Amino acid sequence: MTSPPAREGAHAQLLHALGGAIAAGRLEPGAVLTLARLGRDYGVSRTTAREACLLYTSDAADDGCLL
């Protein structure tokens, strides 16, 4: 999988990383990820994690998302 262009925001880079983790089997489809876990695992802020969740799924919540 190729990396997103650097001009795309951190949320796009996180989306790319999540897609890669799912494709590689490190994350299961349907996994529940908290904003805290995304921040810890991927080194992003809660705001960045929330933006990625909102773009990735319609099941985003205030504290995380369902893949």
C-alpha positions as CSV (number, residue, x, y, z in Angstrom):
1,M,0.0,0.0,0.0
2,T,1.4,3.4,-0.9
3,S,1.6,6.3,1.6
4,P,-0.8,9.3,1.3
5,P,0.7,12.5,0.1
6,A,2.2,14.5,2.9
7,R,0.0,17.5,2.1
8,E,-3.0,15.4,3.2
9,G,-3.6,16.0,6.9
10,A,-2.7,13.8,9.8
11,H,-6.2,12.3,9.7
12,A,-5.7,11.1,6.2
13,Q,-2.4,9.5,7.2
14,L,-4.2,7.8,10.1
15,L,-6.9,6.5,7.8
16,H,-4.2,5.1,5.6
17,A,-2.5,3.4,8.6
18,L,-5.8,1.9,9.8
19,G,-6.5,0.6,6.3
20,G,-3.1,-1.0,6.2
21,A,-3.6,-2.5,9.7
22,I,-6.9,-4.1,8.6
23,A,-5.4,-5.4,5.4
24,A,-2.5,-6.9,7.3
25,G,-4.8,-8.5,9.8
26,R,-3.6,-6.5,12.8
27,L,-7.1,-5.0,13.2
28,E,-10.3,-6.9,12.7
29,P,-13.2,-5.4,10.8
30,G,-15.7,-4.4,13.5
31,A,-13.0,-3.6,16.0
32,V,-13.9,-0.8,18.4
33,L,-11.1,1.8,18.7
34,T,-11.2,4.5,21.3
35,L,-9.7,7.9,20.6
36,A,-7.3,7.3,23.4
37,R,-6.1,4.0,21.9
38,L,-5.7,5.6,18.4
39,G,-3.7,8.4,20.0
40,R,-1.5,6.0,21.9
41,D,-1.0,3.5,19.1
42,Y,-0.6,6.0,16.2
43,G,0.8,9.1,18.0
44,V,-2.0,11.4,17.0
45,S,-4.2,13.9,19.0
46,R,-7.8,13.1,19.9
47,T,-8.9,15.7,17.4
48,T,-7.0,13.9,14.6
49,A,-8.4,10.6,15.7
50,R,-11.9,11.9,15.8
51,E,-11.6,13.4,12.3
52,A,-10.3,10.1,10.9
53,C,-13.2,8.2,12.6
54,L,-15.7,10.6,11.1
55,L,-14.3,10.0,7.6
56,Y,-13.9,6.3,8.0
57,T,-17.2,5.3,9.4
58,S,-20.7,6.6,10.1
59,D,-20.4,4.8,13.5
60,A,-18.1,7.4,15.0
61,A,-18.8,8.3,18.6
62,D,-17.5,11.0,20.9
63,D,-14.9,8.6,22.3
64,G,-14.0,6.4,19.4
65,C,-15.2,4.5,16.3
66,L,-16.2,1.2,15.0
67,L,-14.2,-0.1,12.0
